[in-house]
Amino acid sequence: MVSVRVRVPVKATLFGEHAVVYQKPAIAATLPLHIRVEVKPLDKKAIVIESRGINVPLRKAVYDRASEVVNGEVDSDIVKKVISYVIKAIEVCEESSEAKFKGYSVAIESSLPVGVGLGTSAAISVGTVTACLVLNGAVSVLSNDVRRLIAYLAWQTEKRVQGAASPMDTHTVTFGGLLYIKPWIPSVEPIEPKCKFPLIVGYTHKAYTTAELVSHVKDLYTKHSRVVELIMDLIAVVVEEARKCIEQCRLDELGELMNINHGLLSALGVVSPQTDTIVHALRRAGALGAKMSGAGGGGAFLALAKTEKDAEMLSSVAKSLGATVVAQSIHMGGVDIESGR
């Protein structure tokens, strides 16, 4: 049977989270950890969604396209959201291409939980959109123009599911590498580091959803607009300075900017106590800088090490505090087609 299998990296936000929602720049990078999405055509009006290893309580769900009813074990909010991303990704794909099939089978493979701040939902959206476009013959080669289309369609997918979404995650995992994000366009610019910088990325349990945390910051903005505007402006300045430090290999200063960014996010009330404990422990253990990453409320964090050996030691420190460490380097690739048609 004809099928398309794609591989999509997850990502970490290095600088600029939350401010990016307010049209400020950000810096993000893809990680050497991938989600795989395989899409096959079906001869019935349904979308069958299966998981293989994905860390959510979903094995198989069937969406009847005629009745718009989902059958299967879909009790949890996380499962419902994963299903929604797949369904909406298929919809936006078909709207932008000549749909050739009545339905689709979509299999998702991942070792990561959804919703920890590493862009897993964006990866699922990008992977589903890409595989659907290839399957329907709309694209065959992932040129920059095609990647822009995929990133845009995946962003529309996230907006349909979430109501509002930054283009950062979908653009980052589509293009890959170390990127400067311009959400007001939206577009990305690659950042060329002059040297390697050892980075550890991990996550803890996340107590709140991204939507809840974005809503919290929005409420804070409504109450204290002048103060929050200044915080967002300061985060934007940190992003610009961080880009210079990366390009000029000024790692000590880069670490200091991570610490500043973390403090500003703490002022917005999105840093969980557990993440704060880990971040400060990593600094005491010798990290040049450490901060939360993503929406907060638990979830992802990162730290900049002096050397690769130090990165190993920092990973051990984070694990001893209950964190899961997923990466110690940046991956320079974006979405790619592993097999198809």
N, C-alpha and C positions, 0 to 999 in steps of 0.2 A: 504494500500500500504506500502511496505517496505520503511523505511527511517532511516537516522541516524542524530541525533542532538548532536552537541558538543558545549561546552562552553569554551571560551578562554579569559584570562585576558588581559588587556592592561598593559603598563609598563611605567616607568619613568627611565631616565638615571640619576644616581646620580653623577657619575664622569666619565670623559674620552671621552665625545662625540667629534667627528671629529678626535681626535687622534686615535680612534679605527679603522678608515678607513686606517690609516697608520700602522696597525698591532701593535698598543699599547694596553695595557689592559684597561678595563673599569669596572665600577660597575653599575649594573642596578637592578631594583626590579619590581615585578608585583604589580598591584594595585587592590583593591576590586571593580573593575568595569569590566564588561564582555561584549564581543561580542558573539552572538550565531549564529551558522551556521547550517542550516538543509539541507541535500542533499537527494533527491529522484531519483530513476531511471526513465528514459523516454524511450518509445519505438519508438523514432525517433532520427535522428542524429542532435541533437540540445542541447544547454545549455541555459536554461531559468533562468535568474537572477532576483530575486525580492528583494526589500528592505522593511523592516518593522521598521520604526522609525529611520533608519540611516540618519544622517544629511547631505545627499547629494540629489540633485534633480533627483533621480532615483526611479522609481516605478517598472518598468518591462522592461527588454531587452531580446531579443532572438538572440542567436548566432547560425547561420546555419553552422554546421560543414563541410558540403560539399562545400558550396560556400565561407565560411569564412567571411560572411557578418553579421554585427550586425544590427538588426532592433529594433527600439524603440527610446525614447527620450535620445539621447546620445550626446548632443551638448557640454556640459561642459567638460573640461579636467579632472576634478575630477571624473566624471561619467565614462569617458573612462578608467581611470586608475583603478577604482574599478572593472570594467568589465574585464580588462586585467589580474588583479590578479586572478580572479576566473577562467578564461579560461586557463591561464598558470598553475595554481595549479592542475586543472583537467588533463592537459597534462602530467605533471611530475608524478602525481599519477598513471596514466595509463601506463606510461613508466616503472614504477618500480613494477607493479603488473599485474596480468592477468585481463584485463578489461572485464567485463561481460555485460556491458550495452551500448546501442547505444548513449544515451544521459543522461542528468541530469537536474533536477530542483534544483536550489540553492537559498535558502532564507537566507538573512542576517538581523539580528536584532541588533541595536546599538543605543545608545542615544548620541554618540560622533561624532563630525565631523571628516572627514578623513584629515590627513596631518597636525596635530597640534603638533606632536612630542611625541605622547603617544603610538606609535606602532600599530595603528589601521590597517594599511595595512598588517603588519606582522601577526596580529591576524586573519585577513580575509584569508591570505594565509595558516596559520597553521590550521585554522578551516576547510577550504575547503579540504586541503590535508588529514587531519585526517578523516573527514567524508567519503571522497572518498575511502580511504584505507579500512576503516571498512566496507563500503557498498560492496566493491568488495571482501571481505573476506580475505584480505591480513593481517590484524591485528584484534585482538579482545581485548587484554589487553595492556594497556599503560605501559609496562616495560621501564626501562631506555634505553635498546637497541632500542626499538620501538620509544621512544621519540627522540633519536639521529637521527633515520631515518627521522622522521617527521620534525625535525628542519632543517636537511640537505635539504630535498625536498622543504620545504618552502623557505629556503634561495635561492635555485636554481630558484624558482618561482620569487622571488624578483629581482634576477639578470637578468632574462629574460625580466622582465618588465622595470627595471630601467637601464639596461646595466651594472651596478656595484652596489654592496650592501654589507654592513657589515653583518656578521652573528649574530650580537648582538641581534637585536630585535626578530628575529625568534627563536633563542635559549632561550632567556629570557622568552617569553610567552609560549613556549613549556614546559620548565622545571619548571618555577615558583619559587617564593621566592626571596631572596636577593642573588645576584650572582656576582661572579668575572668572567669576560669574558676574554677568551684567544682567540682572533680572528685568530691567526696564525695557530691554530690546525684544525678547531675551536672546542672549548669545553667550558664548564662552571664549576665552582666550587662553591658549596653553601658556603655562609658566615654565620657563627653562631654568631649573636649579643649577647652580655652578658646582655643587658638590652633593654627595649623598647625605641625607640626614636621617639617622635612625629614629624611627617613630614606632611607638607601640599603640595599638588600638584595642580596646576591650569594651565590655558592657556588663551591666548589672541588671537586676530586675527593674522593670519600668512600671511605676505606679500609676502614671497618667498617660492618656493618649496624646498624640501630637495635636489633634484638634482641641483638646481640653487646654493644653498649654498655650497654644496660639490664642485661644479665647481669653485665657487669663491675662496675657500680655495686652490684648486689645482692651480689656476692662481697665487695666492699669493705665493705659494710654488715655482712655476716656476720662478717668479721674484726675490724672496728673500729666496732661498732654505736653506741657513745656518741659517737664523733667524727663519724660520718656523720649521725647524728640531729641533732647541733648544726649541721652544715653545712646540712641540709635546713631546719631551723628558721630559720637566718639567711637563706636564700634566700626563705623565706616572708615574713620581715620586709622584705626588699628589695622584694618584689612589692607589699606594702601601701604602702610609702613611694613607690614608683614610681607607683602609681595616684594618690596625692595630687599628686605633681609634675605628672602629665599633666593632671589636672583643674584645677590652679592655674597651669599654664603656667610652671613653674619648670624651664626646659630645662637650665640648667647643672647643677642637682642631679640631674636625670634622667640626664644623661650620666655623672655620677659613679657613680650606681647601676648603670648598664650595666657600667661598669668593675669594680665590686665583684662583680656577678653573674658576670662572666667569670672573675674570680679564684677564686670559689668553685667554679665548674665545672672550672677547671683543677685545683683541689685534689682533685676527684673523678677526675681522670685521663681526661677525655673531650675535651680540647682538643687538636687535632692541631698539630704544629709549623708547618705551612703556614698554618693559620687564625690561630695565635698571631702569626706574622710579619705577616700582613695587618692584624690588629686593632691591633697596636702601631704599624705604619706609618700607619694611618689616624688614630690619636691624634696622632702626631707631625705629621701634615699638617693638624691643626686640628680634627678631630672632637671634639665635646663628650664623646662616649663611643663605645665600640665593643665588640662581644662576639660570640662564637659564637652560633648560633641552632639549635635543634633538638637532636638526639641527640648531635651532635659527631662526632669521628673524621674531620674534614674536613667537607664539606657546607656548610651555610648559615652566613652571618654577617650582621651589620648594624651600621650606624654612624649616629649622630645628628649632623647638620650644623647649623651656625649659621644658614645661609641656603640658599636654593635654588641660588644660584651656587656656594656652597661644596660643596653636594651633587654638583654636576657635577664639580668638581675632585676630590673624594674618589672618585667613580666612576672617574675616569681613573687615580688612584693604585692602586685595587684591580685594575683591568684590567691595569695595567703589571706587576702581581705574579702574573698568570696566572689571576685570578678572572673569572668571568662575572657581570656585574651585571644583575639582572632587574627591579628596581623602584626608584623614587625617591619613592614616595608610598604611602599606604594607600588601599585600595578599601573603600568602606562597604557594599557589597552582598554577599549570600550567594548560595546556589544559586538559579537561576531557570529557568523553562521558556521556551525560545526558540520551540518549535513542538511541536504534539502533537495526536494523534488527529484 
